[in-house]
Amino acid sequence: MAEWIHRYAQINGIDMHYVEQGEGPLVILAHGFPHTWFSWRHQIPAIAAAGYRVVAFDQRGMGQSSAPADPAQYDVPHTVGDLVGLLDHLGEQKAIFSGLDFGLFAIYDMAYHHPDRMTAIIGLENPAWPHDPQRSPLTEAADMGARHFYHLHYFTDRPGVADAALNAAPRAFLSKVFYALSGDYHYIDVWKHPPGTAYIDALPEAPPLPWQWLSELELEFFVSDYARSGFTGGLNWYRAMDLRWQQRRRFEGVPNPVPFYFIGSENDTDLEAFHGQDPLAKLHQQYRDLRAVEMIPHAGHMVQMERAGDVTRLMLRFLDDVKARSSKMIVAGADNGTATNDLMGEISECKF
């Protein structure tokens, strides 16, 4: 922690907070909901020590970054614009991006719009957009929410009610949802509650802290930020889901062009329930350059905290692979005398 540098910058029309450590090729870490940059606390120092410049930022609407009130400001142009704007602010042409949940979906969007500014993607838990070409996500959420409690419908059906309930009890909500999403609970059991149930009542009671992967002080980092900001910004990511779905339709069936590495966990609720049947089997069709797939046992959706050592080890292995492949490209180009200006420019930008 002594080497974390907190910075604040005006980026893409919002005030963005980010934490930086280390020097070298740039690695950008993007969190999901209801997380903050602090979700990556275990990975930041280890990646920096391996010779990288690591930046973990608070997504718009969450943590200490601005939270626009209009859900339309969480669409693809805005969330991709945040990533590109952060790159520009940092003075870098390219980065390796890693993310989870909404953070990873924004990274996937960037790969279609600005692949030239990405060296590689390391995805956690979510193998691709949870995209149904026939039905919008909020239409599906309304259908499910009519049958049983479903958090997407709860967040979008009566937004004022949902926001007020979570804002009134940030510590209770965060401890319950972190536990429910972990490998120690089967999150889909939340759906057993009837329609109209409040989310905080549908969630299980969390065991007392400390847990094996979360202390009271660590939880307080999240509670402090959300008690200040409220949850509306994070919930607006859900409320913009149909808008982003429409904006992604032209890329339906187009493989992601950026080199891709994947880390999943065997008890992850997203892999179980939000990406269709056998989502890992589809990866070869979804990515032009699928380089590795690794699954971590005994962990849920909070994997970078639950199994921090395993996630960090895999990320470092993948970063080494990116570096080795880039070095081979340089050597091959020099040996053959055929390296083009474009290739050499790309390697230079990667700073490997």
C-alpha positions as a printed NumPy array, in Angstrom:
array([[  0.   ,   0.   ,   0.   ],
       [  2.887,   2.374,   0.68 ],
       [  3.556,   2.627,  -3.051],
       [ -0.036,   3.154,  -4.207],
       [ -0.477,   6.607,  -5.727],
       [ -4.025,   7.976,  -5.747],
       [ -4.78 ,  10.326,  -8.614],
       [ -7.804,  12.285,  -9.807],
       [ -8.314,  13.536, -13.354],
       [-10.965,  15.009, -15.618],
       [-11.478,  12.251, -18.222],
       [-14.254,  11.97 , -20.795],
       [-16.417,  14.487, -18.989],
       [-16.211,  12.934, -15.507],
       [-13.908,  13.202, -12.524],
       [-12.113,   9.871, -12.442],
       [-10.233,   8.405,  -9.491],
       [ -7.524,   5.856, -10.095],
       [ -4.653,   4.185,  -8.266],
       [ -1.277,   3.681,  -9.889],
       [  1.824,   1.691,  -8.999],
       [  4.964,   0.609, -10.845],
       [  6.74 ,   1.334, -14.111],
       [  6.8  ,  -0.523, -17.414],
       [  4.166,  -1.741, -19.875],
       [  0.734,  -0.508, -18.861],
       [ -1.871,  -2.835, -17.325],
       [ -5.348,  -1.363, -16.696],
       [ -7.721,  -3.104, -14.262],
       [-11.498,  -2.537, -14.517],
       [-13.897,  -3.636, -11.76 ],
       [-17.594,  -4.513, -11.735],
       [-20.564,  -3.771,  -9.44 ],
       [-20.653,  -3.25 ,  -6.516],
       [-16.891,  -3.036,  -6.434],
       [-14.239,  -0.322,  -6.634],
       [-10.564,  -0.18 ,  -7.595],
       [ -9.903,  -1.791,  -4.187],
       [-11.124,  -5.126,  -5.542],
       [ -7.684,  -5.385,  -7.212],
       [ -5.678,  -4.64 ,  -4.047],
       [ -3.928,  -8.026,  -4.122],
       [ -3.01 ,  -7.892,  -7.811],
       [ -1.749,  -4.291,  -8.035],
       [  1.512,  -4.643,  -6.045],
       [  2.369,  -8.07 ,  -7.461],
       [  1.967,  -6.97 , -11.083],
       [  3.888,  -3.765, -10.386],
       [  6.712,  -5.774,  -8.799],
       [  6.911,  -7.872, -11.97 ],
       [  7.816,  -4.777, -13.986],
       [  4.522,  -3.21 , -15.052],
       [  2.769,   0.094, -14.644],
       [ -0.575,  -0.849, -13.06 ],
       [ -3.625,   1.403, -13.022],
       [ -6.845,   0.389, -11.26 ],
       [ -9.599,   2.962, -11.674],
       [-13.066,   3.565, -10.282],
       [-15.659,   3.056, -13.004],
       [-18.034,   5.928, -13.696],
       [-20.845,   5.759, -11.171],
       [-18.804,   3.897,  -8.565],
       [-16.138,   4.51 ,  -5.961],
       [-14.712,   8.015,  -6.022],
       [-15.417,   8.704,  -9.701],
       [-18.336,  10.849, -10.87 ],
       [-21.786,   9.271, -11.008],
       [-23.919,  10.823, -13.776],
       [-27.622,  10.623, -12.966],
       [-28.732,   9.859, -16.537],
       [-28.499,   6.132, -17.422],
       [-27.815,   7.122, -21.053],
       [-24.382,   8.268, -19.898],
       [-23.487,   4.621, -19.233],
       [-23.822,   3.518, -22.853],
       [-21.035,   2.118, -25.026],
       [-19.626,   5.45 , -26.269],
       [-19.367,   6.739, -22.709],
       [-17.87 ,   3.63 , -21.075],
       [-15.446,   2.993, -23.942],
       [-14.644,   6.685, -23.948],
       [-13.579,   6.373, -20.317],
       [-11.046,   3.674, -21.212],
       [ -9.68 ,   5.536, -24.225],
       [ -9.618,   8.786, -22.274],
       [ -7.704,   7.116, -19.45 ],
       [ -5.136,   5.822, -21.948],
       [ -4.738,   9.289, -23.41 ],
       [ -4.44 ,  10.861, -19.963],
       [ -1.733,   8.363, -19.008],
       [  0.187,   9.202, -22.188],
       [  0.043,   5.645, -23.514],
       [ -0.99 ,   4.363, -26.927],
       [ -1.75 ,   0.822, -25.745],
       [ -2.356,  -1.262, -22.656],
       [ -3.155,  -4.754, -21.509],
       [ -6.668,  -4.653, -20.065],
       [ -8.099,  -6.939, -17.413],
       [-11.585,  -6.794, -16.004],
       [-14.55 ,  -8.419, -14.339],
       [-18.281,  -7.982, -14.828],
       [-19.271,  -4.513, -16.148],
       [-15.616,  -3.509, -16.317],
       [-14.875,  -6.435, -18.603],
       [-17.906,  -5.731, -20.796],
       [-16.594,  -2.207, -21.387],
       [-13.243,  -3.739, -22.332],
       [-14.988,  -6.044, -24.828],
       [-16.715,  -3.027, -26.345],
       [-13.396,  -1.236, -26.675],
       [-11.934,  -4.247, -28.484],
       [-14.454,  -3.752, -31.3  ],
       [-14.093,   0.016, -31.511],
       [-10.391,   0.536, -30.737],
       [ -8.5  ,  -2.78 , -31.064],
       [ -5.377,  -0.873, -32.095],
       [ -5.142,   0.492, -28.559],
       [ -5.194,  -2.888, -26.823],
       [ -2.286,  -5.314, -26.524],
       [ -4.316,  -8.121, -24.925],
       [ -7.304,  -8.823, -22.678],
       [ -7.289, -10.901, -19.5  ],
       [-10.934, -11.62 , -18.729],
       [-12.233, -12.802, -15.37 ],
       [-15.469, -14.803, -15.044],
       [-17.411, -13.302, -17.96 ],
       [-16.33 , -14.977, -21.214],
       [-18.209, -12.565, -23.504],
       [-21.209, -10.26 , -23.535],
       [-24.303, -12.088, -22.175],
       [-25.995, -11.283, -25.469],
       [-29.283, -12.656, -26.775],
       [-29.828, -11.341, -30.316],
       [-33.584, -11.903, -30.087],
       [-34.51 , -10.346, -26.738],
       [-33.098,  -7.324, -24.987],
       [-31.646,  -7.963, -21.514],
       [-34.211,  -5.847, -19.691],
       [-37.077,  -7.537, -21.537],
       [-35.724, -10.868, -20.355],
       [-35.257,  -9.434, -16.852],
       [-38.898,  -8.331, -16.734],
       [-40.045, -11.816, -17.759],
       [-37.933, -13.427, -15.039],
       [-38.885, -10.802, -12.473],
       [-42.573, -11.597, -13.002],
       [-41.919, -15.193, -11.895],
       [-39.484, -14.695,  -9.016],
       [-37.097, -12.182,  -7.507],
       [-34.488, -11.121, -10.048],
       [-31.998,  -8.393,  -9.241],
       [-31.88 ,  -6.891, -12.752],
       [-35.635,  -6.358, -12.693],
       [-35.519,  -5.028,  -9.139],
       [-32.911,  -2.425, -10.141],
       [-34.778,  -1.287, -13.243],
       [-38.495,  -1.677, -12.444],
       [-38.688,   0.78 ,  -9.545],
       [-35.363,   2.605,  -9.554],
       [-36.162,   5.05 ,  -6.767],
       [-37.16 ,   2.25 ,  -4.411],
       [-34.061,   0.168,  -5.163],
       [-31.688,   3.111,  -4.79 ],
       [-33.183,   4.229,  -1.493],
       [-33.098,   0.739,   0.008],
       [-29.424,   0.163,  -0.823],
       [-28.365,   3.695,   0.11 ],
       [-29.966,   3.256,   3.539],
       [-27.877,   0.207,   4.411],
       [-24.588,   0.101,   2.479],
       [-22.751,  -2.108,   4.976],
       [-25.547,  -4.66 ,   5.226],
       [-26.023,  -4.781,   1.465],
       [-22.324,  -5.063,   0.6  ],
       [-21.578,  -7.758,   3.174],
       [-24.617,  -9.771,   2.062],
       [-24.012,  -9.469,  -1.666],
       [-20.275, -10.155,  -1.392],
       [-21.019, -13.323,   0.541],
       [-23.836, -14.349,  -1.822],
       [-21.576, -13.949,  -4.868],
       [-18.709, -15.877,  -3.307],
       [-18.03 , -19.573,  -3.666],
       [-19.438, -20.115,  -0.169],
       [-23.036, -19.567,  -1.317],
       [-25.132, -20.611,  -4.325],
       [-26.251, -17.212,  -5.602],
       [-29.1  , -18.571,  -7.733],
       [-30.902, -19.49 ,  -4.48 ],
       [-31.712, -15.774,  -4.223],
       [-34.176, -16.376,  -7.068],
       [-36.336, -18.55 ,  -4.788],
       [-37.883, -15.408,  -3.323],
       [-41.164, -14.146,  -4.808],
       [-41.541, -11.082,  -7.048],
       [-41.573,  -7.838,  -5.127],
       [-39.002,  -8.942,  -2.544],
       [-36.446,  -6.271,  -1.692],
       [-32.927,  -7.256,  -2.718],
       [-31.493,  -6.845,   0.752],
       [-34.178,  -9.257,   2.052],
       [-33.593, -11.784,  -0.74 ],
       [-29.878, -11.98 ,   0.04 ],
       [-28.636, -14.453,   2.666],
       [-27.354, -13.381,   6.035],
       [-23.594, -13.105,   5.841],
       [-21.413, -14.775,   8.468],
       [-19.515, -12.454,  10.795],
       [-16.278, -10.966,   9.52 ],
       [-13.427, -11.641,   9.134],
       [-13.808, -14.203,   6.365],
       [-10.907, -16.059,   4.858],
       [-10.736, -13.525,   2.019],
       [-12.221, -10.332,   3.518],
       [-11.566,  -8.473,   6.769],
       [-13.726,  -5.861,   8.478],
       [-11.252,  -3.149,   7.459],
       [-11.274,  -4.287,   3.828],
       [-15.064,  -4.215,   3.72 ],
       [-14.932,  -0.717,   5.175],
       [-13.098,   0.537,   2.062],
       [-16.149,  -0.395,  -0.019],
       [-18.694,   0.784,   2.557],
       [-17.022,   4.173,   2.911],
       [-17.076,   4.862,  -0.824],
       [-20.657,   3.729,  -1.406],
       [-21.934,   5.497,   1.716],
       [-20.551,   8.676,   0.173],
       [-21.615,   8.139,  -3.445],
       [-24.759,   6.051,  -3.071],
       [-25.558,   3.177,  -5.442],
       [-27.418,   5.01 ,  -8.215],
       [-24.36 ,   5.282, -10.451],
       [-23.655,   1.587, -10.229],
       [-27.301,   0.714, -10.839],
       [-27.333,   2.928, -13.918],
       [-25.048,   0.377, -15.591],
       [-28.016,  -2.006, -15.402],
       [-30.496,   0.628, -16.566],
       [-28.399,   1.222, -19.699],
       [-28.258,  -2.476, -20.622],
       [-30.846,  -2.269, -23.414],
       [-29.122,   0.767, -24.859],
       [-25.75 ,  -0.998, -24.926],
       [-27.458,  -4.095, -26.369],
       [-28.713,  -2.037, -29.299],
       [-25.299,  -0.452, -29.814],
       [-23.611,  -3.88 , -29.923],
       [-25.953,  -5.47 , -32.441],
       [-23.785,  -4.666, -35.453],
       [-21.015,  -6.784, -33.97 ],
       [-23.232,  -9.849, -33.559],
       [-21.265, -12.91 , -34.69 ],
       [-18.024, -10.97 , -35.195],
       [-15.095, -12.522, -33.275],
       [-13.296, -10.285, -30.817],
       [-10.031,  -9.295, -32.548],
       [ -7.809,  -8.768, -29.476],
       [ -5.624, -11.58 , -28.015],
       [ -7.578, -13.099, -25.14 ],
       [ -6.8  , -14.951, -21.915],
       [ -9.551, -16.172, -19.586],
       [ -9.749, -16.946, -15.864],
       [-12.945, -18.441, -14.473],
       [-13.992, -20.115, -11.247],
       [-16.018, -23.262, -10.822],
       [-18.657, -21.696,  -8.528],
       [-19.162, -18.474, -10.458],
       [-22.826, -17.554, -10.807],
       [-22.311, -15.727, -14.111],
       [-20.797, -18.794, -15.755],
       [-23.618, -20.894, -14.321],
       [-26.605, -18.754, -15.205],
       [-25.873, -15.733, -17.396],
       [-23.922, -16.964, -20.424],
       [-26.013, -19.824, -21.765],
       [-25.119, -23.493, -21.987],
       [-21.412, -24.402, -21.785],
       [-20.08 , -20.868, -22.366],
       [-16.434, -21.925, -22.379],
       [-17.016, -24.16 , -25.391],
       [-17.974, -21.072, -27.401],
       [-14.783, -19.161, -26.758],
       [-13.049, -20.373, -29.925],
       [-15.851, -18.862, -31.998],
       [-15.912, -15.629, -30.008],
       [-12.193, -14.776, -30.18 ],
       [ -9.806, -14.725, -33.106],
       [ -6.81 , -15.287, -30.833],
       [ -7.809, -17.327, -27.773],
       [ -4.568, -17.999, -25.911],
       [ -5.466, -19.598, -22.575],
       [ -8.418, -20.699, -20.448],
       [ -7.912, -21.466, -16.755],
       [-10.501, -22.413, -14.139],
       [ -9.963, -21.92 , -10.397],
       [-11.703, -24.372,  -8.036],
       [-13.637, -23.496,  -4.886],
       [-14.271, -19.85 ,  -5.765],
       [-17.183, -17.7  ,  -6.873],
       [-17.643, -14.375,  -8.628],
       [-15.353, -12.505,  -6.227],
       [-12.437, -14.589,  -7.47 ],
       [ -9.684, -11.947,  -7.481],
       [-10.336, -11.503,  -3.752],
       [-11.379, -15.05 ,  -2.82 ],
       [ -8.405, -16.724,  -4.51 ],
       [ -6.11 , -13.751,  -4.837],
       [ -2.895, -15.759,  -5.06 ],
       [ -4.183, -18.022,  -7.828],
       [ -5.562, -15.119,  -9.865],
       [ -2.354, -13.135,  -9.495],
       [ -0.232, -16.131, -10.49 ],
       [ -2.28 , -16.695, -13.636],
       [ -2.275, -13.024, -14.563],
       [  1.504, -12.878, -14.236],
       [  1.812, -15.994, -16.387],
       [ -0.379, -14.448, -19.055],
       [  1.573, -11.183, -18.928],
       [  4.797, -13.131, -19.395],
       [  3.235, -14.843, -22.413],
       [  2.296, -11.495, -23.958],
       [  5.863, -10.282, -23.43 ],
       [  7.393, -13.456, -24.866],
       [  5.214, -13.373, -27.978],
       [  6.07 ,  -9.735, -28.581],
       [  9.774, -10.497, -28.236],
       [  9.488, -13.342, -30.743],
       [  7.81 , -10.999, -33.213],
       [ 10.731,  -8.609, -32.935],
       [ 13.286, -11.385, -33.398],
       [ 11.386, -12.932, -36.313],
       [ 11.114,  -9.576, -38.039],
       [ 14.822,  -8.876, -37.591],
       [ 15.878, -12.348, -38.794],
       [ 13.684, -12.215, -41.871],
       [ 14.369,  -8.599, -42.623],
       [ 10.657,  -8.138, -43.271],
       [  9.419,  -6.288, -40.196],
       [  7.11 ,  -3.564, -41.388],
       [  6.874,  -0.088, -39.935],
       [  3.437,  -0.956, -38.627],
       [  4.725,  -4.007, -36.763],
       [  7.673,  -2.193, -35.259],
       [  5.424,   0.68 , -34.279],
       [  3.103,  -1.723, -32.494],
       [  5.933,  -3.357, -30.56 ],
       [  7.35 ,   0.02 , -29.599],
       [  3.99 ,   1.122, -28.301],
       [  3.723,  -2.036, -26.203],
       [  7.087,  -1.115, -24.605],
       [  8.23 ,  -4.715, -24.472]])
